[in-house]
Amino acid sequence: QAQLEEAGGGGVQPEGAVRFSCTIAGTLFTQYAIGWCWQAPAKEREIVAAISQGGDGKAYGDAVKDRITISRDNDNNMMELQMNNLKPEDTTVYYCNRDGSIMSVVNGTAFFWGHGTQVTVSS
């Protein structure tokens, strides 16, 4: 079964930036829309950003849309996301997810999810 391989996150100072990447092993990368969601404690997962199979369609969460850049390189089977101007309230676990439908990635119902990576924003 195809695996989502996540990288990035970690400790970041306020106003800093964090970069994530996500690849899909074992299947055709271009079949899937792919994105990142976040989940604060005691809250549901929310979209950070998503990108369509060809890269021409993008969607962003309202809380972060002015601070996000998302891209994909289908030749190298990789998606990258950068979040800028981080705030302490951005501290949480971030999850890569994929689906044949970008709307499933956006609304948190994607079929496949990564294990998540922690981001901690503190000085």
C-alpha positions in Angstrom: 0.0 0.0 0.0 1.3 3.5 -0.8 2.9 5.2 2.1 3.0 9.0 2.7 6.5 10.0 3.8 6.5 13.3 5.7 9.5 15.5 6.5 9.9 18.9 8.2 8.5 20.6 11.2 10.3 20.8 14.5 11.1 23.8 16.8 10.6 27.3 15.3 10.9 30.7 16.9 8.0 33.2 16.6 8.0 35.0 13.2 10.1 32.2 11.8 9.3 29.8 9.0 8.8 26.1 8.7 9.0 23.9 5.6 7.3 20.5 5.1 7.6 18.0 2.3 5.6 14.9 1.5 6.1 12.1 -1.0 4.1 9.1 -1.8 5.9 5.8 -2.1 4.6 2.8 -4.0 2.1 4.5 -6.3 1.7 7.0 -9.1 2.3 10.4 -7.5 0.3 12.3 -10.1 -2.9 10.4 -9.4 -3.4 12.3 -6.2 -4.2 15.6 -4.8 -2.1 16.2 -1.7 -2.1 18.5 1.2 -1.4 19.2 4.9 -3.8 19.5 7.7 -3.3 20.5 11.3 -5.0 19.4 14.5 -4.9 21.4 17.7 -5.6 19.6 21.0 -9.3 18.8 21.4 -10.1 20.1 18.0 -10.8 18.6 14.6 -8.3 18.5 11.8 -8.3 21.6 9.6 -6.8 22.2 6.2 -3.6 24.1 6.0 -3.2 23.9 2.2 -3.9 21.4 -0.6 -2.7 21.2 -4.2 -4.3 19.3 -7.1 -2.8 16.6 -9.2 -1.4 18.9 -11.8 -0.6 21.7 -9.4 -3.0 24.2 -11.0 -5.6 24.0 -8.2 -4.7 25.2 -4.7 -6.7 25.6 -1.5 -5.8 27.2 1.8 -7.1 27.3 5.3 -8.5 30.7 6.3 -6.2 31.0 9.4 -3.0 30.6 7.4 -3.8 31.6 3.8 -1.6 34.7 3.8 1.4 32.8 5.2 1.5 29.7 3.0 3.3 28.6 -0.2 2.5 25.2 -1.6 4.0 23.5 -4.6 4.6 20.1 -6.1 7.2 18.6 -8.4 5.6 15.7 -10.2 8.9 14.8 -11.9 10.5 14.1 -8.5 7.3 12.9 -6.7 7.4 15.6 -4.0 5.1 18.2 -2.6 6.5 21.1 -0.5 4.8 23.6 1.8 6.3 26.6 3.6 4.5 28.5 6.4 5.9 31.9 7.3 5.5 34.2 10.2 4.8 31.5 12.7 2.9 32.2 15.9 2.7 30.3 19.1 -0.8 29.2 18.3 0.6 27.4 15.2 2.0 24.8 17.6 0.4 21.5 16.9 0.8 18.3 14.8 0.7 18.6 11.0 -0.5 15.7 8.8 0.1 15.1 5.1 -2.8 13.5 3.4 -3.7 12.5 -0.1 -6.8 11.5 -2.2 -8.0 11.4 -5.7 -10.2 14.4 -5.0 -8.7 17.7 -3.8 -12.0 18.4 -2.0 -11.5 15.3 0.2 -8.0 16.6 1.1 -9.5 20.1 1.8 -12.4 18.9 4.0 -10.3 16.3 6.0 -11.9 13.2 4.5 -8.9 12.0 2.5 -8.4 8.3 2.6 -4.7 8.2 3.3 -2.9 10.1 6.0 0.7 10.3 7.2 1.7 9.9 10.8 2.1 13.6 11.5 5.0 15.9 12.4 5.1 18.2 15.4 5.7 21.9 15.0 6.5 23.9 18.2 6.7 27.7 18.1 8.4 29.2 21.0 11.2 31.6 21.9 
